Structure formats: structure tokens, C-alpha cells
Amino acid sequence: MRFAMSIPQHVTAGGFEPAVLRSHLARIEALGFDGAWTQEQVLGSMPNLGPLELMTYAAACTERIRIGCAVLITPHHSPVHLAKSISTLDQLSRGRIEIGVGIGGRNRMLSAFGADPDTLVARFNEGLRLMRLLWTEERIDFDGRFWQLEGAAMAPKPFQKPGPPIWFGGSHPAALRRAVRDGDGFFGAGSTTTAQFAEQVRVVRAALASSGREPGSFRIAKRVYLTVDDDVERGRERMAAALQRLYGFFGSRDITPVAVYGPPDAVARGLREVAAAGAELILLNPLFDDAEQMERLAAEVLPALG
């Protein structure tokens, strides 16, 4: 079992504080976490920093930990530009980058990204194929539905060969089977309950068995929104408010049941359930009091998990 921490991504009313973030990233590394991860929300009411820029900053502030994003909504990006940015970041970090990819929902403001809800899956598949070709081939000819290249070359290639590990998000069975077919791992969303995640893992494992892939070649992870609070009701109320700030822009209902909150033993129990559901990597994601929460998780929760 491995644990990673989310990187604080929300700019407060006072603005970005570089020294605070540098200290936080150094502490994530000092406490022995496996990695530090971001997520992408371009449009929304939360003041989120962009994931690729934040990952670059995190890579510059650390030396050992993996740096990831779960997930980039790749149909909202040019795969050529995205391939270049990720390759550059993988070089700058000396091979510490991991990338999550997802299609995103059809209820998003797709017109802002030049995307069409009827072609999202096709655009996602083609874009990912093009990125991998740019990472591995010296020159490519590509005659796709959405992108066309002739004699194109991109350098430098990623530091990792053939490229950074690619995790797939998603919840629909077709998306989970696509993850097994084309990805290196499945990353369960923070907005899903442990029970929903367990069902997704069953679909993934069935697809793995059918594909003949070695289970060890495919990893499973989950983001968990959580707070350690000795007062259960206070923890629930603060978590509910934080989740509403994060997801309310999209009209989401109360999704507090996805979170883990309460005293250390209750949080440890919740994380054991996520692990039992199939997570090999758990991304711990406080939504407030990031430094205090990280220290409590490291000192009071994770030791109880063995």
C-alpha cells in the first residue's frame, strides 16, 4: 500500500504564497509519501491553479517524490501541445511524472474547448494515440479524424521510456475496459464512494482477466477526500461545505458520503475499506487546513494502517 498527498491547489484571498507551498512540498517528501498530485479544473468557481504549471513548480521544489495529475481532461487540449508540455516536464523532473487522463462529462462547457459531445471518445482515443507516437517515434505521419501531421518530429522525448505512466479516470464500464486496454492504471475519482469504487475495480479486474494482461502491469488507485477531526459532526459539516465549494459550480448534489472524516481511528477505518476495495495507491486529499491535516495523517492515521 502506497500513499500520496494532494498538492494544495487553491489560491486564497491573499494570493499565492510561494514560501508556504515550497515548505509544504518539502514536508510531503520528508514524511515519506510516495508522491504529490494535482487535478484539473479550468472552469469553475474555485480559484484553482493550473495542473501542469503546479506540477512543474512541485518538481522544482522536490527531488524524490512522484508528481502526478489525476486527471487531465485531454479532449480539452491539443495533443501536440500536451505531449510537448508533459515531455518537457518529465525531462525537468528526471522522470518523476505520472499522468492521469479522462474524457470529462458531456455536461461541461465543451464549446469553450472546441470539443463536441458526440465525438469526445473518438477525440480522446485519437489524441492519446498521437501523444504516444510523438513520444516514441523519430518522425510520424498521422492521418487522423481530428489531427493530421506529415513528417512531424518532436524532441526531446520524455525521460521515462516509452513515456510517463498513464492512469485512466472514468466510471462507465466502457471507460474502465478502455483503461485496461490502453492504460497503465485506473484512478478512482474522489467524487465516488468506496462502494462505487469497489464495483469499478471488479469491472477492471474482469477486463484484466479477459485481456490476458499480467495484473502486476496495471495499477489501481483512488483519490479520497478526508479530514481528521476529533469532533465527527464538525468534520462532517466542514467537509460538506468544502465539497460544495468544489463541486457546486457543476450543480452536484450533496456528495459528502464520498468523504472520510472523524477521529484518527475512523479515518484509518475508512482508508482500510478503500484498500480492501482494491486501491494499491491512495491519494489523500484534505480540502482545508492542508499542513495540519497532513501532519495528523502521518502521525495518527497511517501508522495504524501498518
Secondary structure, DSSP 8 states (H G I E B T S, - for coil): -EEEEE---B--TT---HHHHHHHHHHHHHTT-SEEEE---SSSSS-B--HHHHHHHHHHH-SSSEEEEEEEEGGGS-HHHHHHHHHHHHHHTTS-EEEEEE---TTS-GGGGT--GGGHHHHHHHHHHHHHHHHH-SSEEEE-SS-EEEEE---S--SSSS-S-EEE---SHHHHHHHHHH-SEEEE-TTS-HHHHHHHHHHHHHHHHHHT--GGGSEEEEEEEEEE-SSHHHHHHHHHHHHHHHHGGGT----GGG-EEESHHHHHHHHHHHHHTT-SEEEEE-SS-HHHHHHHIIIIIGGGG-
